[in-house]
Amino acid sequence: MIKHRIGKLRNQFIKYNIDGYVVPKNDEFFSEYSNKDRLKIISNFTGSAGYAVILKKKSFLFVDGRYSIQAKIESGKDFKILKYEKIINTNIFKNLNLGIDPTLFTSNQIKRFFLKNNKVTFIDENLIDKIYKFRSKKKVPFYALNKETTGENHPQKISKVCSYLKKNKSDYLFITAPENIAWLLNIRGYDNPTSPIPNCYLVISKKKEIYLIVEKDKSKKLIKKKRLKKNQIIDLKNIYSLFQDLNRGSILIDEKTCSVHFEEVLKNRFRLIKKHDPIYFFKSIKNKTEIKNTIDTHIIDGVALTKFIYWIKNKKKLDITEVDAQNKLEKFRKMNSKYLFPSFKTIAGSGKNGAIVHYRAKKNNTRTLKKKEILLCDSGGQYKFGTTDVTRTICFSNQKKYIKNIYTNVLKGHIAVASADLNKKKTGKLIDIEARKFLKRNNMDYNHGTGHGVGYFLNVHEGPQAISKNNTVRIQNGMILSNEPGYYEKGKFGIRIENLVYASKIKGQLSFKNLTLAPLEKDLINHKLLNKKEESYIFKYHLEVYSKLSPFLNKNEKKWLAKFI
């Protein structure tokens, strides 16, 4: 099927006088997870980031370290798999004319990845869409959130953004990231498979003029609830008329989410200011209401996950598959009416599949769980007032000392992050070092960041904050991040321990507080490798887990969980 699609794509090259075509992961709204996954259609690759470059006779797939194994499994038959970084300096293909859909790339991406050794031709119609018809989704209206949910009304947020525009001498801000519009207007939608994202664009002026650019059918509820007025809604097809009607001046665009298409359109009328959309930073700092609601959400999610761990570890016969396991976890989450849908597709990797960092079990490739193997389960949920993301490594029998030692060193790194003094370790870069040091003493490491920012009933991955080798953003009070060191042995097993944490300032001291509530795998801990502080951390953590979750567990679950204290 993939070969057939590649063939149909190549058949179009003569018409457009191109030597190849580039397909990114993102859609027109630069969403990480999208209902219009063109990269999957042409390559079968299901990861969240990557580029396919299809030439007349060869096809290449560029991915980062998280997906190197997965890409070879999913796409290795039809594509040569290369590291993401190699796309910048590759000599594999040069002096070619590459076709690109200008609505899917920023100017920086094109300059960085494709213009060094090649030419680029903008093609207004997407060539994947010409060979594959995506199912048209029902246009479900956006909806508004109240202040009890968000903690801050939208006029307050608008004032904050307009103050920024005045300070930076910009007349307008063109917001191209839907999640930022969702935050600004306190609205949500149904346009994303794993996030309550409303696909739309927005223009806001320094004088607080607002224009929401959207398919009009989706704005009905917003007008009815008086979140916006009719004259503030611009039909998506009239976006270019809007730009012409606006007074000339300067307009701020985000270099990471404003396509080269819109950049070319706007520069004919406005002076472009290329900066990060300020909403990314505003959104990253959660207010007291958002933190409280997130804490409550994690109690609900913790109950579901704990019930799942109890169920799977106490099964007399382990006659289930990875798919069975992830479906069972989903059922436990659905037991609470506040649960809506997963925040990403669950990763349930048993044995060697656990070594594939972002593995996806499907009916046609799922493994049956085995007593002698360990299970890596990474999952999360979108609830009515919060987003979760948690990973637990689970075992079903006594494991080798080698595996226990690795798990314990991952746990030590996890504790080091959770216990970090944020007054001294102010950035994710400095904290990342602490997470890896125990593994590195044994010449081990992992090929992904230690933590990412997390949204409030929005994207499970958000910036600018992160715990990674290169992130220099200062961690501030109210930021939510994941804490997820790991280790992966190709063809054998994977280990990862992930909690969400938030930065909390008490009496001038900034530190992380745990959000995630679920027992750690005690049967994989080698206590000889732990010091007194680490032992104390584990005890206190499980005490908190028990005290907050036990009221919602049955007798047997409660008795089992008490053994962790």
DOLOMAR-706020 format. One record per residue (C-alpha): residue in one letter; x, y, z. Coordinates in steps of 0.05 Angstrom, whole numbers, plus 32768, in hexadecimal, padded with zeros to 4 digits. Layout:
residues N
   rest   east   north     up
      A      X       Y      Z
...
end
This chain:
residues 565
   rest   east   north     up
      M   8000    8000   8000
      I   8038    8031   8013
      K   805F    8020   7FD3
      H   8020    802D   7FAB
      R   8016    8071   7FCB
      I   805F    8084   7FC1
      G   8057    8071   7F78
      K   8019    809D   7F70
      L   803E    80D6   7F91
      R   8079    80CF   7F63
      N   804B    80D0   7F27
      Q   803C    8119   7F37
      F   8085    8130   7F36
      I   8086    813D   7EEA
      K   8049    816A   7EEE
      Y   806A    8197   7F22
      N   80B1    8190   7F07
      I   80CD    8178   7F4A
      D   8100    8143   7F5D
      G   80E0    8131   7F9F
      Y   80AB    8142   7FD2
      V   80B1    8150   801C
      V   807B    8139   804E
      P   807D    8151   8096
      K   8058    8135   80D2
      N   8030    8174   80E2
      D   7FF0    818D   80C2
      E   7FDF    81D6   80B0
      F   7FD7    81E7   80FA
      F   801B    81C8   810C
      S   7FFA    8197   813B
      E   8024    815F   8159
      Y   7FEA    812F   8154
      S   7FBA    813B   811A
      N   7F7F    811A   80F8
      K   7FA3    8128   80B6
      D   7FE3    8100   80BD
      R   8001    8104   8078
      L   8044    80E7   808E
      K   8022    80A8   80A6
      I   7FFC    80A2   8064
      I   803B    80A3   803A
      S   806B    807E   8069
      N   8043    8056   809D
      F   806B    807B   80D3
      T   8040    808B   8110
      G   8071    80B4   813A
      S   8064    80FC   814D
      A   809E    811C   8127
      G   80C2    8110   80E5
      Y   80CB    8121   809B
      A   80C4    80F5   805E
      V   80EB    8108   8020
      I   80D3    80E1   7FE4
      L   80FF    80E6   7FA7
      K   80F6    80C8   7F62
      K   8119    8087   7F74
      K   8127    808B   7FBF
      S   8100    809B   7FFE
      F   811C    80B5   8040
      L   80FD    80BB   8085
      F   811E    80E9   80B7
      V   810D    80DF   8101
      D   812B    80F0   8145
      G   8148    80BF   8177
      R   8105    80AE   8196
      Y   80ED    808D   8156
      S   812A    806D   8136
      I   8114    8025   8147
      Q   80CB    8033   813B
      A   80D8    8053   80F7
      K   8100    8016   80DF
      I   80C8    7FE8   80F4
      E   808F    8011   80D5
      S   80B1    802F   8098
      G   80F3    800B   808E
      K   80DB    7FE3   8052
      D   80CD    8020   8027
      F   80F9    8056   8046
      K   8141    8060   805A
      I   813D    8076   80A3
      L   816C    80AE   80B7
      K   8178    80D7   80F5
      Y   8151    8118   80F7
      E   8190    8141   80FC
      K   81AB    8126   80BA
      I   8176    814A   8092
      I   819C    818B   809F
      N   81E0    8177   8084
      T   81CF    813B   805A
      N   81F3    8131   8018
      I   81C6    80F7   8006
      F   819C    8123   7FDA
      K   81B1    8167   7FBE
      N   81A7    8195   7F83
      L   815F    817F   7F7F
      N   811E    81A4   7F79
      L   80F2    818E   7FB4
      G   80A7    8199   7FB5
      I   8089    81B4   7FF5
      D   8044    81C7   800E
      P   8052    820E   8029
      T   8019    8209   805C
      L   803E    81D1   8081
      F   8083    81F0   8089
      T   80A0    822E   80A9
      S   80D4    8257   8084
      N   8107    8242   80B9
      Q   80FA    81F8   80AC
      I   8104    8201   8062
      K   8144    8229   8069
      R   8160    81F9   809D
      F   814F    81B7   807F
      F   8146    81BD   8034
      L   8165    81FB   8016
      K   81AE    81EE   8026
      N   81B8    81BB   7FEE
      N   8177    81BF   7FC8
      K   8141    81EB   7FA9
      V   80FA    81ED   7FC2
      T   80BA    81F5   7F9A
      F   807A    8209   7FBE
      I   803E    81E0   7FA7
      D   7FFB    81FD   7FBD
      E   7FD6    81BB   7FBB
      N   7FEE    8184   7FE9
      L   8005    8148   7FC0
      I   7FF3    8115   7FF7
      D   7FAC    812F   7FF7
      K   7FA9    8122   7FAC
      I   7FB7    80D8   7FB6
      Y   7F93    80CC   7FF8
      K   7F4F    80E6   800E
      F   7F4B    80F3   8058
      R   7F08    80E7   8079
      S   7EE4    8129   8084
      K   7ED5    8131   80CE
      K   7E94    814D   80E7
      K   7E9C    8197   80F7
      V   7E90    8198   8142
      P   7E89    81DE   8160
      F   7EBD    81FA   8190
      Y   7EA8    8205   81D8
      A   7EB9    8237   820F
      L   7ED6    8229   8254
      N   7EC1    8251   8292
      K   7EEE    8275   82C3
      E   7EE4    823E   82F7
      T   7F09    8210   82C7
      T   7F3E    823F   82AD
      G   7F4A    826D   82E9
      E   7F51    82A9   82BB
      N   7F1E    82C7   828B
      H   7F30    82D4   8243
      P   7F2E    8321   8247
      Q   7F66    831D   827B
      K   7F8F    82F1   824D
      I   7F83    831F   8212
      S   7F9B    835A   823A
      K   7FDB    8334   824B
      V   7FE8    8326   8201
      C   7FD9    836D   81EB
      S   8009    8389   821F
      Y   803E    835C   8201
      L   802F    8376   81BB
      K   8035    83BE   81D1
      K   8076    83B0   81F5
      N   8092    838F   81B6
      K   8077    83C5   8187
      S   804B    8395   8161
      D   8007    83A9   8146
      Y   7FED    8362   813E
      L   7FFA    831A   8153
      F   7FE9    82E3   8122
      I   7FDE    82A4   814C
      T   7FE8    8265   8123
      A   7FEB    8232   815C
      P   7FA3    821C   816D
      E   7FB6    8208   81B4
      N   7FCB    8251   81C1
      I   7F88    826A   81A8
      A   7F65    8237   81D5
      W   7F8B    8253   8211
      L   7F7F    829C   81FE
      L   7F34    8297   81F3
      N   7F27    825F   8225
      I   7F0A    8233   81EF
      R   7F13    81EB   81DB
      G   7F01    81C0   819E
      Y   7EFF    817B   817F
      D   7F30    8182   8145
      N   7F69    8158   8162
      P   7F68    810E   8173
      T   7F89    8114   81B7
      S   7F82    815E   81CB
      P   7F45    818B   81D2
      I   7F62    81B9   819C
      P   7F37    81E9   8172
      N   7F58    81EE   812D
      C   7F57    8238   811C
      Y   7F82    8277   8115
      L   7F7C    82B9   8139
      V   7F91    8301   812E
      I   7F94    832F   816A
      S   7FA7    8379   8168
      K   7FC9    83A1   819E
      K   7F86    83C6   81A5
      K   7F64    8383   81B9
      E   7F42    8378   8176
      I   7F37    832E   816C
      Y   7F29    8305   812D
      L   7F20    82BA   8134
      I   7F2C    8299   80F0
      V   7F06    8258   80EE
      E   7ED3    822E   80C7
      K   7E95    8255   80DB
      D   7E6C    8218   80EF
      K   7E9D    820D   8128
      S   7E91    8252   8147
      K   7E46    824C   8155
      K   7E4C    823B   819F
      L   7E80    8272   81AB
      I   7E50    82A7   8190
      K   7E15    8289   81B6
      K   7E3D    8289   81F7
      K   7E54    82D1   81E8
      R   7E9D    82BC   81E9
      L   7EA5    82E1   81A7
      K   7E7A    830E   817B
      K   7E65    82FF   8134
      N   7E93    8335   8118
      Q   7ECE    8314   813B
      I   7EC5    82D3   8114
      I   7EE6    82CF   80CF
      D   7ED8    8293   80A3
      L   7F17    826D   8093
      K   7F0F    8278   8048
      N   7F0F    82C4   8054
      I   7F51    82C7   8079
      Y   7F75    82EA   8040
      S   7F3F    8320   803D
      L   7F48    832C   8087
      F   7F92    8338   807E
      Q   7F82    836B   8047
      D   7F4E    838E   8072
      L   7F7D    8398   80AE
      N   7FA4    83D8   80B4
      R   7FEC    83D3   809E
      G   801F    83CD   80D5
      S   8049    8399   80F8
      I   8032    8351   8106
      L   8053    831F   8134
      I   8057    82D7   811B
      D   8074    829A   813C
      E   80AC    827C   8114
      K   809C    8235   812A
      T   8052    8233   8118
      C   8048    8269   80E2
      S   804D    8247   809F
      V   8077    8264   8067
      H   8035    826A   8041
      F   8019    829C   8073
      E   805B    82BE   807B
      E   805D    82CD   8030
      V   8015    82E7   8032
      L   8020    8313   806F
      K   8062    8333   805A
      N   8040    8355   801F
      R   8017    837F   804F
      F   8038    837E   8093
      R   807D    8386   80B3
      L   808B    8341   80CF
      I   80A5    8338   8116
      K   80BE    82F1   811F
      K   80BB    82DD   8168
      H   809F    82A5   8192
      D   8054    82AC   819D
      P   8053    82C9   81E5
      I   8017    829C   81F5
      Y   8046    8260   81F9
      F   8066    827E   8236
      F   8025    8299   8255
      K   8004    8255   824B
      S   803E    8230   826B
      I   8034    8250   82AF
      K   7FF5    8232   82CD
      N   7FCC    825B   82FE
      K   7FB2    8241   8341
      T   7F70    8228   8324
      E   7F94    8202   82ED
      I   7FC4    81E2   831F
      K   7F8C    81CF   834F
      N   7F63    81B0   8317
      T   7FA0    818B   82FD
      I   7FAD    816F   8342
      D   7F65    8156   8346
      T   7F6B    8139   8300
      H   7FA8    8110   8314
      I   7F83    80F1   834F
      I   7F4E    80D8   831E
      D   7F83    80C0   82ED
      G   7FAC    80A1   8325
      V   7F71    8077   833B
      A   7F68    805C   82F4
      L   7FB2    804C   82EC
      T   7FB9    802C   8331
      K   7F7D    8000   8324
      F   7F9D    7FEC   82E2
      I   7FE1    7FDC   8302
      Y   7FBE    7FB3   8338
      W   7F95    7F8E   8304
      I   7FCE    7F7C   82D6
      K   8000    7F69   830D
      N   7FCE    7F3C   8330
      K   7FB4    7F16   82F3
      K   7FBC    7ECC   8300
      K   7FC8    7EBF   82B7
      L   7FEA    7EF4   828C
      D   7FC1    7EE3   824D
      I   7FBA    7F29   8232
      T   7FDB    7F51   81FA
      E   7FF7    7F97   81FA
      V   7FB6    7FAF   81D8
      D   7F8D    7F8C   820E
      A   7FB6    7FB0   8243
      Q   7FAE    7FF6   8225
      N   7F63    7FEA   821A
      K   7F5B    7FD4   8263
      L   7F7E    8013   827B
      E   7F4F    803D   824F
      K   7F13    801A   8270
      F   7F2D    802C   82B5
      R   7F33    8075   82A0
      K   7EED    8074   8281
      M   7ED0    8061   82C5
      N   7ED4    80AB   82D8
      S   7EA3    80D9   82B5
      K   7ED6    8112   82B2
      Y   7F03    80E9   8283
      L   7EFC    80FD   823A
      F   7F31    80DA   820F
      P   7F7C    80C7   820E
      S   7FAE    8100   820D
      F   7FD7    80D6   81DC
      K   7FD6    808F   81C2
      T   7FE9    8060   81FA
      I   802E    8040   81F6
      A   802B    7FF8   8212
      G   806C    7FD6   81FF
      S   807B    7F91   821A
      G   80C1    7F74   821A
      K   80E8    7F8B   81DC
      N   80AF    7FBA   81C8
      G   80BD    7FE3   8206
      A   80FF    7FF7   81E6
      I   80D9    801C   81B0
      V   80D1    805F   81D3
      H   808E    8071   81B2
      Y   8075    802B   81A1
      R   802C    8023   818B
      A   800C    7FDF   8195
      K   7FD9    7FCD   8160
      K   7FAE    7F8F   8157
      N   7FDA    7F76   811E
      N   801C    7F7D   8144
      T   800B    7F77   818E
      R   8034    7F4A   81BB
      T   8018    7F1D   81F1
      L   8033    7F32   8235
      K   8064    7F01   8255
      K   8073    7EF6   829F
      K   80BE    7EFA   8293
      E   80BA    7F3D   826E
      I   80AD    7F84   8286
      L   8077    7FB2   826C
      L   8081    7FFC   825D
      C   803F    8020   825F
      D   803C    806B   824D
      S   7FF7    8089   824C
      G   7FCE    80C7   825C
      G   7F89    80E4   825C
      Q   7F64    8124   824B
      Y   7F33    8134   8282
      K   7F01    816D   8288
      F   7F33    8195   82B0
      G   7F78    8179   82A4
      T   7FAA    8151   827B
      T   7FD2    8115   8293
      D   800F    80EE   827B
      V   802E    80B5   82A3
      T   805D    807B   8296
      R   8066    803D   82C1
      T   8094    8002   82B5
      I   8073    7FC3   82D0
      C   808F    7F7E   82DD
      F   806C    7F3B   82EA
      S   80A4    7F10   8305
      N   80E8    7F17   8326
      Q   8118    7F39   82F6
      K   8163    7F35   82ED
      K   818F    7F61   8318
      Y   81A7    7F84   82D8
      I   8160    7F9C   82C8
      K   8152    7FAF   8310
      N   8191    7FD8   8313
      I   817E    7FFE   82D3
      Y   8138    800B   82ED
      T   8154    8024   832F
      N   8185    8054   830C
      V   814B    806E   82E1
      L   8124    8077   8322
      K   815E    809B   8343
      G   815F    80CB   8308
      H   8113    80D4   830E
      I   811A    80E4   8358
      A   8153    8115   8349
      V   8126    813C   831A
      A   80EB    813B   834B
      S   8119    8153   8383
      A   813E    8188   835B
      D   814B    81CC   837B
      L   812E    81F9   8346
      N   814E    8236   8366
      K   8192    8218   8351
      K   817F    81EB   8317
      K   8156    8220   82F4
      T   8151    8202   82AE
      G   813D    81C0   8290
      K   8184    81B9   8274
      L   81A2    81B7   82BA
      I   816D    8187   82D5
      D   8176    8158   829A
      I   81BE    814C   82B0
      E   81A6    8135   82F4
      A   8174    8104   82D5
      R   81AA    80E1   82AB
      K   81E5    80DE   82DA
      F   81D5    809B   82FB
      L   81CE    8078   82B8
      K   820B    809A   829B
      R   8236    807E   82D3
      N   8227    803B   82B3
      N   8231    8055   826C
      M   81E6    8057   8260
      D   81B8    808E   8246
      Y   8176    809A   8223
      N   8168    80BC   81E1
      H   8130    80EB   81F4
      G   8123    8127   8221
      T   8117    811C   826B
      G   80D8    8145   826C
      H   80A8    8170   8243
      G   8077    81A7   8255
      V   802E    8192   825D
      G   7FF0    81BB   824E
      Y   7FB2    81C7   8277
      F   7F7A    81A0   8255
      L   7FA2    81AC   8215
      N   7FDE    818C   81F3
      V   8003    8157   821B
      H   8044    8174   81FE
      E   804E    81BF   8203
      G   8088    81F1   8208
      P   80B1    8219   8213
      Q   80C3    81F4   8253
      A   80E4    81AF   8250
      I   8118    8184   8274
      S   814A    8175   823D
      K   8193    817B   822A
      N   8189    81BD   8205
      N   814D    81E0   8227
      T   8162    8220   8249
      V   811D    823B   825B
      R   811A    824D   82A4
      I   80E8    8222   82CA
      Q   80B6    824E   82EE
      N   807F    8248   8322
      G   8042    8226   8303
      M   8064    8201   82CA
      I   8050    81B9   82C0
      L   8083    8187   82A5
      S   808D    813D   829E
      N   80C5    8118   82C2
      E   80D5    80DB   8299
      P   811C    80BF   8296
      G   8123    807A   8277
      Y   814F    8045   8258
      Y   8144    8019   821B
      E   816A    7FDA   8206
      K   815A    7FCB   81BD
      G   8139    7F88   81B2
      K   8132    7F7B   81FD
      F   810D    7FAD   8229
      G   80FC    7FF5   8239
      I   80F8    801A   827C
      R   80D9    805E   8289
      I   80BD    807F   82C7
      E   8092    80BC   82BB
      N   806D    80EB   82EA
      L   8052    8130   82DC
      V   806B    8166   830B
      Y   805E    81B0   8314
      A   808C    81E7   832C
      S   8074    8204   836E
      K   8091    823F   8395
      I   808A    823C   83E1
      K   80AD    8271   840C
      G   80D9    8285   83D2
      Q   80F0    823D   83C4
      L   80DD    8220   8380
      S   80D7    81D5   837B
      F   80B1    819F   8356
      K   8072    8180   8373
      N   8059    813E   8359
      L   8016    813C   8334
      T   8016    80F3   831E
      L   7FFC    80C1   8351
      A   800A    8077   8343
      P   8037    8043   8364
      L   807D    8038   834A
      E   8093    7FF1   8338
      K   80B1    7FDC   837C
      D   80C3    7F97   8360
      L   80F7    7FB7   8333
      I   811B    7FE0   8368
      N   8160    7FCD   8381
      H   815F    7FF0   83C4
      K   81AA    7FE6   83CC
      L   81B4    801D   8397
      L   8189    8050   83BC
      N   819F    8081   83F1
      K   8174    8097   842D
      K   8158    80D5   840A
      E   8141    80AB   83CE
      E   8122    8076   83FC
      S   80FF    80AE   8422
      Y   80E5    80CC   83E0
      I   80C8    8088   83CA
      F   80A6    807E   840E
      K   8088    80C4   8410
      Y   8071    80BE   83C7
      H   804D    807D   83D4
      L   802F    8099   8414
      E   8012    80D2   83EB
      V   7FF9    80A2   83B6
      Y   7FD6    8077   83EA
      S   7FB8    80B1   8411
      K   7F9A    80D2   83D3
      L   7F85    8094   83AC
      S   7F70    8061   83E0
      P   7F2A    8080   83EC
      F   7F19    806F   83A3
      L   7F35    8027   83A2
      N   7F13    7FE6   83B5
      K   7F29    7FBC   83F1
      N   7F5B    7F90   83CB
      E   7F79    7FCB   83A4
      K   7F81    7FF3   83E4
      K   7FA2    7FB8   8409
      W   7FD3    7FAE   83CF
      L   7FE4    7FF8   83CA
      A   7FF2    7FFC   8415
      K   802D    7FCC   840B
      F   8052    8004   83E6
      I   8058    802D   8426
end
